[in-house]
Amino acid sequence: MTSEPDPKQEYREAYDAWQKQLAGVHDLLLNGNRIPPEQIKGLLNREARAKERYDAARRRLLGIDG
């Protein structure tokens, strides 16, 4: 028996994951925290993927996925 994922829970998890990644970007850009240059690309890619996941979860929650 497989159950459909709960759109509200999926949204909450995606939002939390995106906010965590976004905080790292803000630490770098706004707070002046330093990380090695080779890690910046990974940081930005993780934030972008988390944002895409959040956007998809939001669309599913709103019923406009497509």
mmCIF file of the N, C-alpha and C atoms, coordinates in Angstrom:
data_MODEL
# 
_entry.id   MODEL 
# 
loop_
_atom_site.group_PDB 
_atom_site.id 
_atom_site.type_symbol 
_atom_site.label_atom_id 
_atom_site.label_alt_id 
_atom_site.label_comp_id 
_atom_site.label_asym_id 
_atom_site.label_entity_id 
_atom_site.label_seq_id 
_atom_site.pdbx_PDB_ins_code 
_atom_site.Cartn_x 
_atom_site.Cartn_y 
_atom_site.Cartn_z 
_atom_site.occupancy 
_atom_site.B_iso_or_equiv 
_atom_site.pdbx_formal_charge 
_atom_site.auth_seq_id 
_atom_site.auth_comp_id 
_atom_site.auth_asym_id 
_atom_site.auth_atom_id 
_atom_site.pdbx_PDB_model_num 
ATOM 1   N N  . MET A 1 1  ? 0.851  -1.178 0.000   1.00 0.00 ? 1  MET A N  1 
ATOM 2   C CA . MET A 1 1  ? 0.000  0.000  0.000   1.00 0.00 ? 1  MET A CA 1 
ATOM 3   C C  . MET A 1 1  ? 0.891  1.233  0.000   1.00 0.00 ? 1  MET A C  1 
ATOM 4   N N  . THR A 1 2  ? 0.774  2.044  -1.022  1.00 0.00 ? 2  THR A N  1 
ATOM 5   C CA . THR A 1 2  ? 1.533  3.284  -1.082  1.00 0.00 ? 2  THR A CA 1 
ATOM 6   C C  . THR A 1 2  ? 0.585  4.447  -0.877  1.00 0.00 ? 2  THR A C  1 
ATOM 7   N N  . SER A 1 3  ? 1.026  5.391  -0.109  1.00 0.00 ? 3  SER A N  1 
ATOM 8   C CA . SER A 1 3  ? 0.187  6.556  0.131   1.00 0.00 ? 3  SER A CA 1 
ATOM 9   C C  . SER A 1 3  ? 0.798  7.770  -0.547  1.00 0.00 ? 3  SER A C  1 
ATOM 10  N N  . GLU A 1 4  ? -0.055 8.672  -0.943  1.00 0.00 ? 4  GLU A N  1 
ATOM 11  C CA . GLU A 1 4  ? 0.391  9.904  -1.569  1.00 0.00 ? 4  GLU A CA 1 
ATOM 12  C C  . GLU A 1 4  ? 1.073  10.763 -0.509  1.00 0.00 ? 4  GLU A C  1 
ATOM 13  N N  . PRO A 1 5  ? 2.110  11.497 -0.904  1.00 0.00 ? 5  PRO A N  1 
ATOM 14  C CA . PRO A 1 5  ? 2.739  12.393 0.058   1.00 0.00 ? 5  PRO A CA 1 
ATOM 15  C C  . PRO A 1 5  ? 1.772  13.521 0.446   1.00 0.00 ? 5  PRO A C  1 
ATOM 16  N N  . ASP A 1 6  ? 1.822  13.913 1.683   1.00 0.00 ? 6  ASP A N  1 
ATOM 17  C CA . ASP A 1 6  ? 0.987  15.004 2.170   1.00 0.00 ? 6  ASP A CA 1 
ATOM 18  C C  . ASP A 1 6  ? 1.536  16.323 1.629   1.00 0.00 ? 6  ASP A C  1 
ATOM 19  N N  . PRO A 1 7  ? 0.777  17.039 0.810   1.00 0.00 ? 7  PRO A N  1 
ATOM 20  C CA . PRO A 1 7  ? 1.293  18.277 0.215   1.00 0.00 ? 7  PRO A CA 1 
ATOM 21  C C  . PRO A 1 7  ? 1.708  19.319 1.249   1.00 0.00 ? 7  PRO A C  1 
ATOM 22  N N  . LYS A 1 8  ? 1.002  19.378 2.364   1.00 0.00 ? 8  LYS A N  1 
ATOM 23  C CA . LYS A 1 8  ? 1.357  20.361 3.407   1.00 0.00 ? 8  LYS A CA 1 
ATOM 24  C C  . LYS A 1 8  ? 2.696  20.005 4.043   1.00 0.00 ? 8  LYS A C  1 
ATOM 25  N N  . GLN A 1 9  ? 2.882  18.722 4.345   1.00 0.00 ? 9  GLN A N  1 
ATOM 26  C CA . GLN A 1 9  ? 4.139  18.292 4.948   1.00 0.00 ? 9  GLN A CA 1 
ATOM 27  C C  . GLN A 1 9  ? 5.290  18.460 3.963   1.00 0.00 ? 9  GLN A C  1 
ATOM 28  N N  . GLU A 1 10 ? 5.037  18.103 2.721   1.00 0.00 ? 10 GLU A N  1 
ATOM 29  C CA . GLU A 1 10 ? 6.051  18.249 1.682   1.00 0.00 ? 10 GLU A CA 1 
ATOM 30  C C  . GLU A 1 10 ? 6.452  19.731 1.541   1.00 0.00 ? 10 GLU A C  1 
ATOM 31  N N  . TYR A 1 11 ? 5.466  20.619 1.580   1.00 0.00 ? 11 TYR A N  1 
ATOM 32  C CA . TYR A 1 11 ? 5.723  22.060 1.494   1.00 0.00 ? 11 TYR A CA 1 
ATOM 33  C C  . TYR A 1 11 ? 6.572  22.531 2.679   1.00 0.00 ? 11 TYR A C  1 
ATOM 34  N N  . ARG A 1 12 ? 6.171  22.127 3.880   1.00 0.00 ? 12 ARG A N  1 
ATOM 35  C CA . ARG A 1 12 ? 6.916  22.538 5.088   1.00 0.00 ? 12 ARG A CA 1 
ATOM 36  C C  . ARG A 1 12 ? 8.369  22.080 5.031   1.00 0.00 ? 12 ARG A C  1 
ATOM 37  N N  . GLU A 1 13 ? 8.575  20.832 4.636   1.00 0.00 ? 13 GLU A N  1 
ATOM 38  C CA . GLU A 1 13 ? 9.932  20.294 4.565   1.00 0.00 ? 13 GLU A CA 1 
ATOM 39  C C  . GLU A 1 13 ? 10.755 21.014 3.503   1.00 0.00 ? 13 GLU A C  1 
ATOM 40  N N  . ALA A 1 14 ? 10.156 21.273 2.356   1.00 0.00 ? 14 ALA A N  1 
ATOM 41  C CA . ALA A 1 14 ? 10.866 21.972 1.283   1.00 0.00 ? 14 ALA A CA 1 
ATOM 42  C C  . ALA A 1 14 ? 11.189 23.404 1.696   1.00 0.00 ? 14 ALA A C  1 
ATOM 43  N N  . TYR A 1 15 ? 10.251 24.055 2.357   1.00 0.00 ? 15 TYR A N  1 
ATOM 44  C CA . TYR A 1 15 ? 10.476 25.424 2.814   1.00 0.00 ? 15 TYR A CA 1 
ATOM 45  C C  . TYR A 1 15 ? 11.618 25.473 3.831   1.00 0.00 ? 15 TYR A C  1 
ATOM 46  N N  . ASP A 1 16 ? 11.581 24.584 4.800   1.00 0.00 ? 16 ASP A N  1 
ATOM 47  C CA . ASP A 1 16 ? 12.634 24.541 5.823   1.00 0.00 ? 16 ASP A CA 1 
ATOM 48  C C  . ASP A 1 16 ? 14.003 24.274 5.204   1.00 0.00 ? 16 ASP A C  1 
ATOM 49  N N  . ALA A 1 17 ? 14.057 23.348 4.257   1.00 0.00 ? 17 ALA A N  1 
ATOM 50  C CA . ALA A 1 17 ? 15.331 23.024 3.598   1.00 0.00 ? 17 ALA A CA 1 
ATOM 51  C C  . ALA A 1 17 ? 15.838 24.224 2.812   1.00 0.00 ? 17 ALA A C  1 
ATOM 52  N N  . TRP A 1 18 ? 14.938 24.931 2.134   1.00 0.00 ? 18 TRP A N  1 
ATOM 53  C CA . TRP A 1 18 ? 15.348 26.108 1.364   1.00 0.00 ? 18 TRP A CA 1 
ATOM 54  C C  . TRP A 1 18 ? 15.851 27.209 2.298   1.00 0.00 ? 18 TRP A C  1 
ATOM 55  N N  . GLN A 1 19 ? 15.143 27.430 3.402   1.00 0.00 ? 19 GLN A N  1 
ATOM 56  C CA . GLN A 1 19 ? 15.557 28.472 4.341   1.00 0.00 ? 19 GLN A CA 1 
ATOM 57  C C  . GLN A 1 19 ? 16.938 28.170 4.934   1.00 0.00 ? 19 GLN A C  1 
ATOM 58  N N  . LYS A 1 20 ? 17.208 26.908 5.178   1.00 0.00 ? 20 LYS A N  1 
ATOM 59  C CA . LYS A 1 20 ? 18.528 26.522 5.690   1.00 0.00 ? 20 LYS A CA 1 
ATOM 60  C C  . LYS A 1 20 ? 19.615 26.871 4.678   1.00 0.00 ? 20 LYS A C  1 
ATOM 61  N N  . GLN A 1 21 ? 19.379 26.536 3.412   1.00 0.00 ? 21 GLN A N  1 
ATOM 62  C CA . GLN A 1 21 ? 20.366 26.850 2.377   1.00 0.00 ? 21 GLN A CA 1 
ATOM 63  C C  . GLN A 1 21 ? 20.471 28.358 2.149   1.00 0.00 ? 21 GLN A C  1 
ATOM 64  N N  . LEU A 1 22 ? 19.345 29.040 2.190   1.00 0.00 ? 22 LEU A N  1 
ATOM 65  C CA . LEU A 1 22 ? 19.337 30.484 1.995   1.00 0.00 ? 22 LEU A CA 1 
ATOM 66  C C  . LEU A 1 22 ? 20.095 31.200 3.118   1.00 0.00 ? 22 LEU A C  1 
ATOM 67  N N  . ALA A 1 23 ? 20.010 30.678 4.331   1.00 0.00 ? 23 ALA A N  1 
ATOM 68  C CA . ALA A 1 23 ? 20.760 31.256 5.440   1.00 0.00 ? 23 ALA A CA 1 
ATOM 69  C C  . ALA A 1 23 ? 22.257 31.183 5.176   1.00 0.00 ? 23 ALA A C  1 
ATOM 70  N N  . GLY A 1 24 ? 22.705 30.095 4.585   1.00 0.00 ? 24 GLY A N  1 
ATOM 71  C CA . GLY A 1 24 ? 24.118 29.982 4.231   1.00 0.00 ? 24 GLY A CA 1 
ATOM 72  C C  . GLY A 1 24 ? 24.537 31.004 3.194   1.00 0.00 ? 24 GLY A C  1 
ATOM 73  N N  . VAL A 1 25 ? 23.675 31.231 2.213   1.00 0.00 ? 25 VAL A N  1 
ATOM 74  C CA . VAL A 1 25 ? 23.965 32.248 1.195   1.00 0.00 ? 25 VAL A CA 1 
ATOM 75  C C  . VAL A 1 25 ? 23.993 33.633 1.847   1.00 0.00 ? 25 VAL A C  1 
ATOM 76  N N  . HIS A 1 26 ? 23.046 33.905 2.729   1.00 0.00 ? 26 HIS A N  1 
ATOM 77  C CA . HIS A 1 26 ? 23.014 35.199 3.418   1.00 0.00 ? 26 HIS A CA 1 
ATOM 78  C C  . HIS A 1 26 ? 24.239 35.392 4.298   1.00 0.00 ? 26 HIS A C  1 
ATOM 79  N N  . ASP A 1 27 ? 24.692 34.333 4.945   1.00 0.00 ? 27 ASP A N  1 
ATOM 80  C CA . ASP A 1 27 ? 25.919 34.438 5.740   1.00 0.00 ? 27 ASP A CA 1 
ATOM 81  C C  . ASP A 1 27 ? 27.085 34.876 4.872   1.00 0.00 ? 27 ASP A C  1 
ATOM 82  N N  . LEU A 1 28 ? 27.153 34.336 3.678   1.00 0.00 ? 28 LEU A N  1 
ATOM 83  C CA . LEU A 1 28 ? 28.233 34.676 2.759   1.00 0.00 ? 28 LEU A CA 1 
ATOM 84  C C  . LEU A 1 28 ? 28.072 36.097 2.213   1.00 0.00 ? 28 LEU A C  1 
ATOM 85  N N  . LEU A 1 29 ? 26.898 36.400 1.691   1.00 0.00 ? 29 LEU A N  1 
ATOM 86  C CA . LEU A 1 29 ? 26.704 37.657 0.984   1.00 0.00 ? 29 LEU A CA 1 
ATOM 87  C C  . LEU A 1 29 ? 26.448 38.854 1.894   1.00 0.00 ? 29 LEU A C  1 
ATOM 88  N N  . LEU A 1 30 ? 25.676 38.664 2.942   1.00 0.00 ? 30 LEU A N  1 
ATOM 89  C CA . LEU A 1 30 ? 25.255 39.788 3.769   1.00 0.00 ? 30 LEU A CA 1 
ATOM 90  C C  . LEU A 1 30 ? 26.052 39.944 5.053   1.00 0.00 ? 30 LEU A C  1 
ATOM 91  N N  . ASN A 1 31 ? 26.518 38.827 5.594   1.00 0.00 ? 31 ASN A N  1 
ATOM 92  C CA . ASN A 1 31 ? 27.227 38.885 6.869   1.00 0.00 ? 31 ASN A CA 1 
ATOM 93  C C  . ASN A 1 31 ? 28.736 38.832 6.715   1.00 0.00 ? 31 ASN A C  1 
ATOM 94  N N  . GLY A 1 32 ? 29.203 38.656 5.494   1.00 0.00 ? 32 GLY A N  1 
ATOM 95  C CA . GLY A 1 32 ? 30.636 38.666 5.246   1.00 0.00 ? 32 GLY A CA 1 
ATOM 96  C C  . GLY A 1 32 ? 31.379 37.426 5.685   1.00 0.00 ? 32 GLY A C  1 
ATOM 97  N N  . ASN A 1 33 ? 30.667 36.350 5.997   1.00 0.00 ? 33 ASN A N  1 
ATOM 98  C CA . ASN A 1 33 ? 31.357 35.109 6.345   1.00 0.00 ? 33 ASN A CA 1 
ATOM 99  C C  . ASN A 1 33 ? 32.114 34.601 5.128   1.00 0.00 ? 33 ASN A C  1 
ATOM 100 N N  . ARG A 1 34 ? 33.291 34.091 5.350   1.00 0.00 ? 34 ARG A N  1 
ATOM 101 C CA . ARG A 1 34 ? 34.152 33.633 4.261   1.00 0.00 ? 34 ARG A CA 1 
ATOM 102 C C  . ARG A 1 34 ? 34.125 32.118 4.159   1.00 0.00 ? 34 ARG A C  1 
ATOM 103 N N  . ILE A 1 35 ? 34.086 31.640 2.916   1.00 0.00 ? 35 ILE A N  1 
ATOM 104 C CA . ILE A 1 35 ? 34.287 30.225 2.645   1.00 0.00 ? 35 ILE A CA 1 
ATOM 105 C C  . ILE A 1 35 ? 35.233 30.151 1.458   1.00 0.00 ? 35 ILE A C  1 
ATOM 106 N N  . PRO A 1 36 ? 35.928 29.044 1.315   1.00 0.00 ? 36 PRO A N  1 
ATOM 107 C CA . PRO A 1 36 ? 36.847 28.910 0.183   1.00 0.00 ? 36 PRO A CA 1 
ATOM 108 C C  . PRO A 1 36 ? 36.094 29.087 -1.150  1.00 0.00 ? 36 PRO A C  1 
ATOM 109 N N  . PRO A 1 37 ? 36.730 29.736 -2.109  1.00 0.00 ? 37 PRO A N  1 
ATOM 110 C CA . PRO A 1 37 ? 36.069 29.988 -3.391  1.00 0.00 ? 37 PRO A CA 1 
ATOM 111 C C  . PRO A 1 37 ? 35.504 28.736 -4.059  1.00 0.00 ? 37 PRO A C  1 
ATOM 112 N N  . GLU A 1 38 ? 36.190 27.614 -3.916  1.00 0.00 ? 38 GLU A N  1 
ATOM 113 C CA . GLU A 1 38 ? 35.698 26.394 -4.569  1.00 0.00 ? 38 GLU A CA 1 
ATOM 114 C C  . GLU A 1 38 ? 34.408 25.870 -3.926  1.00 0.00 ? 38 GLU A C  1 
ATOM 115 N N  . GLN A 1 39 ? 34.050 26.363 -2.739  1.00 0.00 ? 39 GLN A N  1 
ATOM 116 C CA . GLN A 1 39 ? 32.822 25.929 -2.078  1.00 0.00 ? 39 GLN A CA 1 
ATOM 117 C C  . GLN A 1 39 ? 31.636 26.844 -2.378  1.00 0.00 ? 39 GLN A C  1 
ATOM 118 N N  . ILE A 1 40 ? 31.892 28.011 -2.932  1.00 0.00 ? 40 ILE A N  1 
ATOM 119 C CA . ILE A 1 40 ? 30.817 28.968 -3.207  1.00 0.00 ? 40 ILE A CA 1 
ATOM 120 C C  . ILE A 1 40 ? 29.845 28.410 -4.249  1.00 0.00 ? 40 ILE A C  1 
ATOM 121 N N  . LYS A 1 41 ? 30.370 27.819 -5.310  1.00 0.00 ? 41 LYS A N  1 
ATOM 122 C CA . LYS A 1 41 ? 29.506 27.261 -6.354  1.00 0.00 ? 41 LYS A CA 1 
ATOM 123 C C  . LYS A 1 41 ? 28.568 26.210 -5.770  1.00 0.00 ? 41 LYS A C  1 
ATOM 124 N N  . GLY A 1 42 ? 29.099 25.328 -4.940  1.00 0.00 ? 42 GLY A N  1 
ATOM 125 C CA . GLY A 1 42 ? 28.268 24.301 -4.309  1.00 0.00 ? 42 GLY A CA 1 
ATOM 126 C C  . GLY A 1 42 ? 27.189 24.904 -3.432  1.00 0.00 ? 42 GLY A C  1 
ATOM 127 N N  . LEU A 1 43 ? 27.548 25.930 -2.669  1.00 0.00 ? 43 LEU A N  1 
ATOM 128 C CA . LEU A 1 43 ? 26.583 26.616 -1.810  1.00 0.00 ? 43 LEU A CA 1 
ATOM 129 C C  . LEU A 1 43 ? 25.435 27.183 -2.642  1.00 0.00 ? 43 LEU A C  1 
ATOM 130 N N  . LEU A 1 44 ? 25.775 27.861 -3.726  1.00 0.00 ? 44 LEU A N  1 
ATOM 131 C CA . LEU A 1 44 ? 24.752 28.468 -4.575  1.00 0.00 ? 44 LEU A CA 1 
ATOM 132 C C  . LEU A 1 44 ? 23.916 27.410 -5.288  1.00 0.00 ? 44 LEU A C  1 
ATOM 133 N N  . ASN A 1 45 ? 24.532 26.319 -5.710  1.00 0.00 ? 45 ASN A N  1 
ATOM 134 C CA . ASN A 1 45 ? 23.774 25.240 -6.357  1.00 0.00 ? 45 ASN A CA 1 
ATOM 135 C C  . ASN A 1 45 ? 22.809 24.565 -5.384  1.00 0.00 ? 45 ASN A C  1 
ATOM 136 N N  . ARG A 1 46 ? 23.248 24.341 -4.155  1.00 0.00 ? 46 ARG A N  1 
ATOM 137 C CA . ARG A 1 46 ? 22.359 23.731 -3.155  1.00 0.00 ? 46 ARG A CA 1 
ATOM 138 C C  . ARG A 1 46 ? 21.163 24.635 -2.878  1.00 0.00 ? 46 ARG A C  1 
ATOM 139 N N  . GLU A 1 47 ? 21.394 25.931 -2.787  1.00 0.00 ? 47 GLU A N  1 
ATOM 140 C CA . GLU A 1 47 ? 20.295 26.869 -2.541  1.00 0.00 ? 47 GLU A CA 1 
ATOM 141 C C  . GLU A 1 47 ? 19.334 26.863 -3.724  1.00 0.00 ? 47 GLU A C  1 
ATOM 142 N N  . ALA A 1 48 ? 19.853 26.859 -4.941  1.00 0.00 ? 48 ALA A N  1 
ATOM 143 C CA . ALA A 1 48 ? 18.997 26.867 -6.129  1.00 0.00 ? 48 ALA A CA 1 
ATOM 144 C C  . ALA A 1 48 ? 18.152 25.603 -6.211  1.00 0.00 ? 48 ALA A C  1 
ATOM 145 N N  . ARG A 1 49 ? 18.746 24.441 -5.926  1.00 0.00 ? 49 ARG A N  1 
ATOM 146 C CA . ARG A 1 49 ? 17.981 23.189 -5.956  1.00 0.00 ? 49 ARG A CA 1 
ATOM 147 C C  . ARG A 1 49 ? 16.912 23.169 -4.862  1.00 0.00 ? 49 ARG A C  1 
ATOM 148 N N  . ALA A 1 50 ? 17.251 23.686 -3.687  1.00 0.00 ? 50 ALA A N  1 
ATOM 149 C CA . ALA A 1 50 ? 16.278 23.739 -2.592  1.00 0.00 ? 50 ALA A CA 1 
ATOM 150 C C  . ALA A 1 50 ? 15.127 24.673 -2.955  1.00 0.00 ? 50 ALA A C  1 
ATOM 151 N N  . LYS A 1 51 ? 15.430 25.775 -3.619  1.00 0.00 ? 51 LYS A N  1 
ATOM 152 C CA . LYS A 1 51 ? 14.378 26.715 -4.047  1.00 0.00 ? 51 LYS A CA 1 
ATOM 153 C C  . LYS A 1 51 ? 13.482 26.067 -5.094  1.00 0.00 ? 51 LYS A C  1 
ATOM 154 N N  . GLU A 1 52 ? 14.052 25.325 -6.017  1.00 0.00 ? 52 GLU A N  1 
ATOM 155 C CA . GLU A 1 52 ? 13.253 24.620 -7.024  1.00 0.00 ? 52 GLU A CA 1 
ATOM 156 C C  . GLU A 1 52 ? 12.322 23.604 -6.367  1.00 0.00 ? 52 GLU A C  1 
ATOM 157 N N  . ARG A 1 53 ? 12.842 22.890 -5.378  1.00 0.00 ? 53 ARG A N  1 
ATOM 158 C CA . ARG A 1 53 ? 12.018 21.911 -4.660  1.00 0.00 ? 53 ARG A CA 1 
ATOM 159 C C  . ARG A 1 53 ? 10.880 22.613 -3.918  1.00 0.00 ? 53 ARG A C  1 
ATOM 160 N N  . TYR A 1 54 ? 11.187 23.746 -3.290  1.00 0.00 ? 54 TYR A N  1 
ATOM 161 C CA . TYR A 1 54 ? 10.172 24.528 -2.584  1.00 0.00 ? 54 TYR A CA 1 
ATOM 162 C C  . TYR A 1 54 ? 9.103  25.028 -3.568  1.00 0.00 ? 54 TYR A C  1 
ATOM 163 N N  . ASP A 1 55 ? 9.535  25.580 -4.704  1.00 0.00 ? 55 ASP A N  1 
ATOM 164 C CA . ASP A 1 55 ? 8.581  26.090 -5.689  1.00 0.00 ? 55 ASP A CA 1 
ATOM 165 C C  . ASP A 1 55 ? 7.655  24.984 -6.184  1.00 0.00 ? 55 ASP A C  1 
ATOM 166 N N  . ALA A 1 56 ? 8.209  23.797 -6.431  1.00 0.00 ? 56 ALA A N  1 
ATOM 167 C CA . ALA A 1 56 ? 7.396  22.669 -6.890  1.00 0.00 ? 56 ALA A CA 1 
ATOM 168 C C  . ALA A 1 56 ? 6.399  22.244 -5.814  1.00 0.00 ? 56 ALA A C  1 
ATOM 169 N N  . ALA A 1 57 ? 6.837  22.189 -4.562  1.00 0.00 ? 57 ALA A N  1 
ATOM 170 C CA . ALA A 1 57 ? 5.948  21.814 -3.461  1.00 0.00 ? 57 ALA A CA 1 
ATOM 171 C C  . ALA A 1 57 ? 4.843  22.853 -3.287  1.00 0.00 ? 57 ALA A C  1 
ATOM 172 N N  . ARG A 1 58 ? 5.175  24.119 -3.454  1.00 0.00 ? 58 ARG A N  1 
ATOM 173 C CA . ARG A 1 58 ? 4.175  25.190 -3.338  1.00 0.00 ? 58 ARG A CA 1 
ATOM 174 C C  . ARG A 1 58 ? 3.135  25.061 -4.451  1.00 0.00 ? 58 ARG A C  1 
ATOM 175 N N  . ARG A 1 59 ? 3.586  24.789 -5.666  1.00 0.00 ? 59 ARG A N  1 
ATOM 176 C CA . ARG A 1 59 ? 2.637  24.613 -6.771  1.00 0.00 ? 59 ARG A CA 1 
ATOM 177 C C  . ARG A 1 59 ? 1.709  23.429 -6.510  1.00 0.00 ? 59 ARG A C  1 
ATOM 178 N N  . ARG A 1 60 ? 2.269  22.321 -6.013  1.00 0.00 ? 60 ARG A N  1 
ATOM 179 C CA . ARG A 1 60 ? 1.426  21.151 -5.703  1.00 0.00 ? 60 ARG A CA 1 
ATOM 180 C C  . ARG A 1 60 ? 0.413  21.496 -4.622  1.00 0.00 ? 60 ARG A C  1 
ATOM 181 N N  . LEU A 1 61 ? 0.833  22.226 -3.605  1.00 0.00 ? 61 LEU A N  1 
ATOM 182 C CA . LEU A 1 61 ? -0.064 22.601 -2.523  1.00 0.00 ? 61 LEU A CA 1 
ATOM 183 C C  . LEU A 1 61 ? -1.197 23.483 -3.040  1.00 0.00 ? 61 LEU A C  1 
ATOM 184 N N  . LEU A 1 62 ? -0.865 24.352 -3.985  1.00 0.00 ? 62 LEU A N  1 
ATOM 185 C CA . LEU A 1 62 ? -1.871 25.252 -4.553  1.00 0.00 ? 62 LEU A CA 1 
ATOM 186 C C  . LEU A 1 62 ? -2.707 24.589 -5.653  1.00 0.00 ? 62 LEU A C  1 
ATOM 187 N N  . GLY A 1 63 ? -2.294 23.397 -6.063  1.00 0.00 ? 63 GLY A N  1 
ATOM 188 C CA . GLY A 1 63 ? -3.035 22.671 -7.087  1.00 0.00 ? 63 GLY A CA 1 
ATOM 189 C C  . GLY A 1 63 ? -2.777 23.174 -8.490  1.00 0.00 ? 63 GLY A C  1 
ATOM 190 N N  . ILE A 1 64 ? -1.618 23.813 -8.704  1.00 0.00 ? 64 ILE A N  1 
ATOM 191 C CA . ILE A 1 64 ? -1.297 24.348 -10.025 1.00 0.00 ? 64 ILE A CA 1 
ATOM 192 C C  . ILE A 1 64 ? -0.051 23.694 -10.594 1.00 0.00 ? 64 ILE A C  1 
ATOM 193 N N  . ASP A 1 65 ? 0.249  22.500 -10.131 1.00 0.00 ? 65 ASP A N  1 
ATOM 194 C CA . ASP A 1 65 ? 1.420  21.780 -10.640 1.00 0.00 ? 65 ASP A CA 1 
ATOM 195 C C  . ASP A 1 65 ? 1.176  21.397 -12.080 1.00 0.00 ? 65 ASP A C  1 
ATOM 196 N N  . GLY A 1 66 ? 2.148  21.730 -12.915 1.00 0.00 ? 66 GLY A N  1 
ATOM 197 C CA . GLY A 1 66 ? 1.972  21.323 -14.293 1.00 0.00 ? 66 GLY A CA 1 
ATOM 198 C C  . GLY A 1 66 ? 2.887  21.957 -15.249 1.00 0.00 ? 66 GLY A C  1 
# 
